[in-house]
Amino acid sequence: MQVVMGTKLMGASRIICVDLNNKKKETGEAFGATDFVNPIEIGKPTHEAIRELTDGLGVDYSFECSGAAPALNEAVQSTKAGSGLTMVIGAGSQKVMPFNIETFLEGRIIKGCVFGGVRPQSDLHLIVDKCLNKEIEVEKLVTHEVELVDINESFKLLKLPECLKG
């Protein structure tokens, strides 16, 4: 949901949220998503559904946050040929990812980042200011609060479908 919030803040006119959990549809829309795709329910590859939503063009930018190889491949293939950029934010347990070489020959770009590409010295104070001014409503991301002594419980909560951030 942070990606939805961030892309809206940066002025994106269309934000397609992709998630296996339908409970995230309403949340995504509340944060600024204009469309929602559940890969389990569409009966076709996710990138095909996204291309249909974009008149066959694909998206300018995609963000992959799960770290799952199939999701990363779909995110890359959903971008525009010649100019599409996929930001890899999530890191899964799989260290090597298989790719279709045609994806790259068509001019798509994959870029990895840590902490969403935030540069602490130049960006962090701007983000804090936006949070303090309520331009970024971080409190909407918190679905559960636990005491530090119950930290193990917080890891269980993170696995719940309705949990955004603990």
N, C-alpha and C positions, 0 to 999 in steps of 0.2 A: 504494500500500500504506500510505502514511502516513495516508490518510483512513480506511482500515479500522482501523488502530491507534488513531487518534484517536477514532473513534466507539465503539470497544470500551472505551477508557479512560473515555469519558463515560457508559458504561452502556447503550449500545444493545443491545437483546435480539435483534434480527435485523439482519444486515448483508448486503445483496445486492451482490456485486461484479460489475461488468460490464466485460468486456474482450474484445478480438478475439483475444487470445493465450491459448490453453488452458493454456500453461505457468504462467500466473498463477493458475489455479484452486487448485492445491496450496499455492502461496505465500499466496494470499489466505486460505485456510482456516487456515493456520498462524498468520496474524496475527489471525484472529477472524471471518472471513467465514463466514456460515452457508449462503449460497447463491451460485451462480455462474451467470452468463448470458453466453453468447457470441452476440452479435447475428448473426453470420454463420450460425450453426447452427440458429437457432430457427424460421426460416420465417415470421416475423411481426414486426411492429414491437416493439422492445425494451420500450416502455412497456406493451404488451399482455401480454407475458410477465411483467413485474413486477406488473401488476395481478392476473394469475392467481395469482402467489405470495402476494399479499396479500388474497385473497378479494374481489377487485374494487375494493378501496379505494384502492390506491396507497400510497406511502411518505410519511412525515412530512417527511423531508429527503432530498434528493439532492445529490450533489456531482459537478460536471463538471470533469475535470482535463485533458482532451485539447485543448480549444480548437477542436474540430471542430463546425461548425454543426449537422450532423445529430445528433451526440451530445448537444449542448446541448438541442435541441428534445425529444429522447427523454427526457432527464433531467427536464425541466420537466413533460412530460406524464405521467411516472411518479409524480408527487407527488399527494397528496390534493387534490381540489377544495375550495376554501374556506380551506385552511390550509397547503398544501404549500409548502415553501421549498427552492429550488435555490441552492446556493452555487457560483458560477463561480470556479474556481481556475486553470484552464488558459487560456492566451491563445494562440490560433492566429494565423495570418497574416491571416485574414479579419477586417476591422475592423467590418463591418456584418453583423448576423445577422438573417435573416428569421424571423418568428414568426407562428404562428397566433393571431390576436387572441382567439379563443375561450378560449385557454389563460389569458389574463389576466382575461377577463370572468368566468371561473369562480373567481377569487380566488387564483390561485397567485402566488407571489412569487419573483423572481429577485434575488439579491444577489451583488455581486462583492466580491472581497477580494484583497489582496496578502499573500503569505506566510501563507495560511490564516487571515487575520484576526487574527494575533498582534499584540498591542500591546507593542512592545519594553519600555517602561518598567514596565508592570504584569504582563506575562505571561512575559517571557523568563526571568526567574530561576526561575519556577515550572516551566517546561519543562526548564531545565537541571537542577534538582533531581530531577525525575522521571527524567531520563536517567541521572543519577548513581546514583539509587536503583534503577535497572533496571526502573522502572515502564514506561518507554518504552525498548525494546531497539533502539536505533539501529544497533547493530552488525549486526543481522539484515538491514538494508537495504543494506549494502555488499556488492556482488557482485564488484567489481573494485577494485584499487588500482593507480595508476600514479604514476610520478615526475613532478614538474612539467615536466621537460624533455620528457616524452612526452605533453604535454597534448592534442595533436592526436589521438593514439591514443585518449584517453579519450572524445572526441566520437564516434569510430567505435564504441566499446564501448557507448555510450548507446543506439545504434540496435539493438543485439542484443536478441532477444526475452527472454532470461534476465536481462538487466541491470535492476536496480531503481534503484540509485544508485551512481555511481562515486566 
